[in-house]
Amino acid sequence: MGKLIYARSELEIDIADRALLHLQLVIGAKLRRGESFFFSWKEDVSVGSGRSSIWLTPALPLYFRFLESNLGPINREWLELLAASANSGQGLVYTEEPGVPPTWKPRGYV
């Protein structure tokens, strides 16, 4: 289980390493172009089963920390789905990897 650590804050979002890798590629592409956007996910029932969002902007540092080193091949279909979401008006909304049973339920900590 990796972590996305937002803006040197106390907010650490636990994310499965494979999902984090794909999110890093999509988020990195947007931030390299100087684009700001929301990143949203559904919370696990253990923390209320609502939805959380953070505003991502090139001005704020992000830290991607991976537990595993072998994450398998990049799923191009998943990248395209995430990128299309990131480029929409609602921003990047996490979706599970197509064709793979769900393994990660995001959990944010403040």
Helices and strands as residue ranges (DSSP letters): E 2-6, E 12-15, H 17-32, E 37-42, G 45-47, E 51-56, E 62-65, H 76-86, E 92-93, E 107-109
